């Protein structure tokens, strides 16, 4: 047992909370630094990232159009020009959205460091071999989170914007979407995808403490499929294509998580 582990074992509950507080403080500072950086590049962040999905020249829309032509379907998969306009209806609306986007961006960019601080907090309680595996989880969790963010931003979110922005109950009704509603849709879907891609990491820790086994996950695979479909319906807009696109990677991640749980049990 290392000296650091012995010292941690001798700590009281309040002393553990004090250690945790400083990990949270450092994580908050990292998020704040990224938030300030994002806040400073307002034009790039909004014009090139957040509001880019409103343009028919967005990368995803052009890719779908190229695939359509490659399959000989003409313009069948080409996205229409999004006809809605964005409006701001409150005095502080644009400034508030600027802060919200900066905060979410700070959380996304600071996520790897937050995982690193979590690892630093739990590392003293782990054995040397466990610490080696846990160190790799910082990279794995960051990679899965980035993969989920890219998946949400480049696939689920633009399809949601395309569907909801062009949907009309009647030609007599024009879509004028509030800025807050548009940004909320894009950021919520993107961030949610990043978080749900942490499933293998969550299963790893649950398997380590004995709450999940591969046999348990195989037994309730059918139930998991239902939960995945419900979760996909909550995250995505009410069109079947987005729900299917969201459900497929989640089911793949579930199967991969079974493999992770199997490895954990085998190592133990």
ABEGO torsion letter per residue (X at the ends): XBAAAAAAAABBAAAAAAAAAAAAAAAAAAAAAAAAAAAABAAAAAAAAAAAAABAABAAAAAAAAAAAAAGAEAAABBBBBABBBBBABAAAAAAAAAAAAAAAAAAAAAAAAAAAAAAAAAAABBAAAAAAAAAAAAAAAAAAAAAAAAAAAAAAAAAAAAAAABBABAABBBBBBAAAAAAAAAAAAAAAAAAAAAAAAAAAAAAAGABBAAAAAAAAAAAAAAAAAAAAAABBABAAAAAAAAAAAAAAAAAAAAAAAAAAAAX
